[in-house]
Structure formats: structure tokens, C-alpha cells
Amino acid sequence: MAAVFLVTLYEYSPLFYIAVVFTCFIVTTGLVLGWFGWDVPVILRNSEETQFNTRVFKKQMRQVKNPFGLEITNPSSASITTGITLTTDCLEDSLLTCYWGCSVQKFYEALQKHFYCFRISTPQALEDALYSEYLYQEQYFIKKDSKEEIYCQLPRDTKIEDFGSVPRSRYPLVALLTLADEDDREIYDIISMVSVIHIPDKTYKLSCRILYQYLLLAQGQFHDLKQLFMSANSNSTPSSNSSPGEKSTDRSLLEKAGLSESEVEPPEENSKDCVVCQNGTVNWVLLPCRHTCLCDGCVRYFQQCPMCRQFVQESFALCSQKEQEKDKRKAL
């Protein structure tokens, strides 16, 4: 009777096939669960899932005070023939020494000498390291806490209109900031700052900008000062309409990172709001993309940058919780 029922079911109904497949599925599931239990291993993973589950390391940072500040005033009007205007902002009395047409090779050899041989804490020390491989030098005294505009220009008798085709053997301008008082060099870890500046000429018309900035430490190390890319909030009010308290908070946040407001990407408008929750204060820098866009509460949930989607290898905080509370009290 059972055989007759199965034959009839096989000939007249698709339920036979469904019953066979379902029975095989139940048997296979029972065997797998009986062997592994509920901890069934995931055999297939794509590369994105593997990288997403990697741990993001929090970088241990040491906060140091940078006594030097340098930026270009009206970069669009700067050129080899008309000169350049630099604005300095130093915490102590300093010396600004400009080297026009500095040799690229001798410049990087000088940085290595700072690391291995002697410290470049004075203009004379850099001149000795460069072996006078520059075309013209000028020096200015900078008073502390005074934003002075310094106009620098090559003398007309040099008759220099360009520095040749790319790649070049000389940088148009290298600006060195050093502490004028010898006693101040014992206070700060950073004893000098070197800025490599590109100035357009007839051959290479790239707009005027700071190419590199190196912070030279008293211990012999030197670090390349990188820009941070702050988050932009389209709903935030323009900076001209913001209150003085908000401006001071944003400026103090940038100063803790060793940046001035002009060093952040000019097309984007700075915002202190987290791009995820739109509520917390931006405090975390993601590496290697250097986007500063997450608050303390949201950073733990992201292994990819929410702005560029690059995987985060390391991250560090701009300031601690205590410093943030102090800034909020000052703003109030």
C-alpha cells in the first residue's frame, strides 16, 4: 500500500521532490549541528569583512607646544619678481631667516645633520649645514605675540626670473624660524621650524603655497607638520555670524593640534560637530587619511573613515576630556 502511494505521488505530484529536498536539508543540518554545535565556523569571507573586523589601534600621542607660526599673506599676488608677504605668530622673540634658491640636496642633508650631528637651533647652524648653497639670504627680528607681516623679495640685481624646469635642484624659498633668546631654547621641545615655500615664476606657475613644514626638536628628531582635514557641516552658520565663544573654541582645538585656521583645507568650512551624531565635539583624528570628523562617542564604532571610506589603521585624540571641559567653561 505504501509503495503504491509513493508511486502515485511520484507520478502525479511535485510534492515528492519537495519532500525529498526537505528531508536532505533536515539530515544535513542535523549532522552539521551535531558535529560543530551552534558555533558553526564561517568558511567564506570577503576581504572587506576581514579588514572591517581588524582592531583599530589608538596612537599614544605626546602634546608639545609649538612656539612658531608662519603663513602666507595673499598667496595669489606672490611671485619671484614681486616677492612674497609672510605673517608670523610666535610665542617668543624669534628670528625669521629666508633663504632664496636653496639647494634641495643640501637642504635634506642639513635635516639629516640635525638628526645625527648637531642641532639646527640658530640660523648660523643651518648655514653651516647648507654650505652656503643658496642664492640670497635675508633676516628679520620677530617680536613675540605680534602678528607681523614681513615682505620678502629677491634683489633686482640678481636678475632671477625662474629656477628652471621641473624637477628643480633648488627650492624658491626656505624660511627658518628660530628662538632669539638662548634661554627660551631650554623651555621648548621645538627649537626651530623650517618651511619650504613654492613661489610661482615664468617656468612653473603653480600657485604660491607652503610645500613642507618641519619641526626640529632639541632631542635631534624632526617631524613633518601635516594638515588635518576638518569636517564640514553644511547646516552650520557661517564663521562671520558665529559667536566669539564658538570661534575661540574652534581656534583652541586647532592650536592643540599644532595648526592655525589657515592651514586647514580652504574649500571646506570648519565645524566642531561630529559628522555622525551631529552633536558631539570633533576630537579624533583618523590615520592615515587625517580626517578629523568623529567625537569620543562615535569613534569606537568605525573601522572605516565615514568621509573617505578608507580603513583606519590608527587614531588619536586632539585633547582629553578634562581639556574639553575647560574649553566649554571658557566659552560660557
C-alpha positions in Angstrom: 0.0 0.0 0.0 2.8 2.4 0.9 4.6 1.5 -2.4 1.5 2.3 -4.4 1.2 5.7 -2.6 4.8 6.7 -3.3 4.5 5.7 -7.0 1.2 7.7 -7.3 2.8 10.7 -5.5 5.9 10.5 -7.8 3.8 10.4 -11.0 1.1 13.0 -10.2 2.5 15.5 -7.7 5.7 17.7 -7.4 5.4 17.3 -3.6 7.6 14.2 -3.9 10.6 16.3 -5.0 9.9 18.9 -2.3 9.7 16.2 0.4 13.0 14.7 -0.7 14.8 18.0 -0.7 13.4 19.0 2.7 14.4 15.6 4.1 18.0 16.0 2.8 18.2 19.5 4.3 17.0 18.3 7.7 19.5 15.5 7.7 22.4 17.8 6.7 21.5 20.4 9.3 21.4 17.7 12.0 24.8 16.4 11.0 26.4 19.9 11.0 24.9 20.9 14.3 25.8 17.6 15.8 29.4 18.0 14.8 30.1 21.7 15.5 27.3 22.6 17.8 26.0 26.2 17.5 29.5 27.6 16.9 29.4 27.0 13.1 32.6 28.4 11.5 32.2 31.0 8.7 34.2 29.5 5.8 33.7 32.2 3.2 34.7 35.8 4.0 35.4 38.6 1.6 38.3 41.0 2.0 36.2 43.9 3.2 34.7 41.8 6.1 38.2 40.7 7.2 39.5 44.3 7.2 36.4 45.6 9.0 36.9 43.2 11.9 40.6 44.3 12.4 41.3 46.2 15.6 41.9 50.0 15.3 44.8 51.0 17.5 44.7 54.2 19.4 48.0 56.0 18.9 49.8 57.3 22.0 50.5 61.0 21.5 52.6 63.4 23.4 51.5 67.0 23.4 54.1 69.7 22.8 53.8 73.4 22.4 54.9 74.9 19.1 56.2 78.4 19.6 56.3 79.2 15.9 53.6 80.1 13.4 54.0 81.1 9.7 51.5 81.6 6.9 51.4 83.3 3.5 49.5 86.6 3.2 47.8 87.0 -0.2 49.4 84.0 -1.9 47.7 84.9 -5.2 49.9 88.0 -5.5 53.2 86.4 -4.7 55.8 85.7 -7.4 59.6 85.6 -7.9 59.7 89.2 -9.3 57.2 90.9 -6.9 58.1 89.0 -3.8 56.1 87.4 -1.0 54.4 88.6 2.2 54.7 86.2 5.2 52.8 86.6 8.5 54.4 85.3 11.7 52.8 84.4 15.0 55.4 83.4 17.6 55.1 82.9 21.4 58.6 84.2 22.0 61.0 86.6 20.3 62.3 84.9 17.2 64.4 85.3 14.1 63.0 84.8 10.6 65.7 83.9 8.1 64.8 83.5 4.5 67.0 81.5 2.0 66.2 82.2 -1.6 67.2 79.5 -4.1 68.2 76.9 -1.5 69.7 73.7 -2.8 67.3 70.8 -2.5 70.0 68.2 -1.9 71.9 70.3 0.7 68.6 71.1 2.5 67.8 67.5 3.2 71.4 66.8 4.1 71.0 69.5 6.7 68.0 67.8 8.2 70.0 64.6 8.5 72.8 66.5 10.1 70.3 67.8 12.7 69.4 64.2 13.5 72.9 62.7 13.5 75.5 65.5 14.1 74.4 68.9 15.5 71.2 70.7 16.3 69.9 73.4 14.0 68.8 75.9 16.6 70.3 79.1 15.0 70.5 80.5 11.5 74.2 80.0 11.6 73.8 76.3 12.2 71.6 75.9 9.1 74.0 78.0 7.0 76.9 75.7 8.1 74.8 72.6 7.2 73.8 74.1 3.8 77.4 75.0 2.9 76.0 78.4 1.7 74.2 76.6 -1.1 71.6 79.4 -1.6 71.4 82.5 -3.7 70.3 85.2 -1.3 69.6 85.5 2.4 67.6 88.0 4.5 66.8 88.0 8.2 64.1 89.7 10.4 63.5 90.0 14.1 60.1 88.9 15.2 58.6 90.2 18.5 56.5 87.7 20.5 52.8 87.6 20.3 52.8 90.1 17.4 51.4 89.1 14.1 53.8 90.9 11.8 53.7 91.0 8.0 57.2 90.5 6.6 57.7 91.4 2.9 60.5 89.3 1.3 61.9 89.9 -2.2 64.9 89.0 -4.2 67.1 92.0 -5.1 66.6 93.1 -8.7 70.3 92.9 -9.4 70.2 89.1 -9.1 68.1 89.1 -12.3 66.5 85.8 -11.4 63.1 85.2 -13.1 62.8 81.4 -12.6 64.5 78.4 -11.1 64.5 76.2 -14.2 62.2 73.4 -15.3 60.8 70.6 -13.1 62.3 68.7 -11.4 64.3 71.5 -9.8 67.5 71.5 -8.0 66.6 74.5 -5.8 63.6 75.5 -3.7 62.4 79.0 -4.4 62.3 79.9 -0.7 63.1 78.2 2.6 62.0 80.1 5.7 63.7 79.3 9.1 62.1 80.4 12.4 64.4 80.1 15.5 64.2 81.4 19.0 66.1 84.6 19.5 66.8 84.1 23.2 69.1 81.2 24.1 67.3 80.7 27.4 64.0 80.1 25.6 65.6 77.1 23.8 65.7 75.3 27.1 62.0 75.7 27.7 60.5 74.3 24.4 61.0 70.9 22.9 60.7 72.5 19.4 63.7 74.7 18.8 63.1 75.7 15.2 60.7 75.4 12.3 61.7 75.2 8.6 59.1 75.9 5.9 59.6 75.1 2.2 57.6 77.6 0.1 56.8 77.4 -3.6 56.6 80.8 -5.4 55.4 80.9 -9.0 57.7 82.1 -11.8 57.7 82.2 -15.6 58.5 78.5 -15.9 56.4 77.0 -13.2 53.1 78.8 -12.5 51.8 76.7 -9.7 50.1 78.9 -7.1 52.1 80.0 -4.1 51.9 77.6 -1.1 53.8 76.0 1.7 55.0 72.7 0.4 56.5 71.3 3.6 56.9 72.4 7.2 59.4 70.6 9.5 59.5 70.9 13.3 63.0 70.4 14.6 63.3 69.1 18.2 66.0 69.7 20.8 66.5 65.9 21.0 67.5 65.7 17.3 64.3 64.5 15.8 62.4 66.4 13.1 58.7 65.9 12.2 56.8 66.8 9.0 53.9 69.0 10.0 50.8 67.7 8.3 47.4 69.3 7.8 44.3 67.9 9.3 41.1 67.8 7.3 38.4 69.1 9.5 34.8 68.0 8.9 32.4 70.4 7.2 28.8 70.9 8.3 26.6 72.3 5.6 24.0 73.3 8.2 26.4 75.2 10.4 26.2 79.0 10.4 29.0 80.9 8.6 32.0 81.8 10.6 31.3 85.5 10.2 28.0 85.0 12.1 29.3 82.7 14.8 29.7 83.9 18.3 33.1 84.8 19.7 32.9 81.9 22.1 32.5 79.4 19.3 35.4 80.9 17.4 37.7 80.7 20.4 36.7 77.1 20.9 37.4 76.1 17.3 40.7 78.0 17.4 41.9 76.4 20.6 41.0 73.0 19.1 43.2 73.7 16.1 46.0 75.1 18.2 46.2 71.9 20.3 46.8 70.0 17.0 49.6 72.4 16.1 47.6 74.1 13.3 46.3 77.5 12.6 43.0 78.2 11.0 44.6 79.0 7.6 46.3 75.6 7.5 43.1 73.6 7.2 41.7 72.9 3.7 40.3 76.3 2.5 37.3 74.9 0.5 35.8 73.3 3.5 34.2 75.2 6.3 35.3 74.1 9.8 32.8 72.6 12.1 33.1 71.3 15.6 30.1 68.9 15.2 30.7 65.1 14.7 29.6 64.1 11.1 27.8 61.0 12.5 25.8 62.1 15.5 25.9 65.9 14.7 26.0 66.5 18.5 29.4 65.7 19.9 32.5 67.8 19.6 35.0 66.6 16.9 38.0 65.2 18.8 39.5 62.3 16.9 42.0 62.2 14.0 41.9 59.1 11.8 45.1 57.8 10.2 46.3 57.6 7.5 43.6 59.8 5.9 43.9 62.5 8.6 40.2 63.3 8.6 39.1 64.9 11.9 35.4 64.1 11.9 34.4 61.9 14.9 33.6 62.6 18.5 34.5 60.5 21.6 31.3 58.5 21.5 31.3 57.6 17.8 34.9 56.8 17.1 34.6 53.3 18.7 32.1 52.2 16.1 34.1 52.9 13.0 36.8 50.9 11.3 36.4 52.9 8.1 36.6 56.7 7.8 33.0 58.0 7.4 34.2 60.6 5.0 36.5 58.8 2.6 35.8 55.2 3.5 39.5 54.4 3.9 40.3 51.8 6.5 41.5 53.3 9.8 44.9 51.9 10.9 45.4 54.3 13.9 43.6 57.2 15.6 44.5 59.7 18.2 42.6 62.4 20.2 43.2 66.1 19.9 42.6 66.7 23.6 41.5 64.9 26.7 38.1 65.1 28.4 39.5 67.5 31.0 40.7 69.9 28.4 37.4 69.8 26.6 35.6 70.7 29.8 37.9 73.6 30.3 37.3 74.9 26.8 33.5 74.7 27.3 33.8 76.6 30.6 35.8 79.3 28.9 33.3 79.5 26.1 30.5 80.0 28.6 
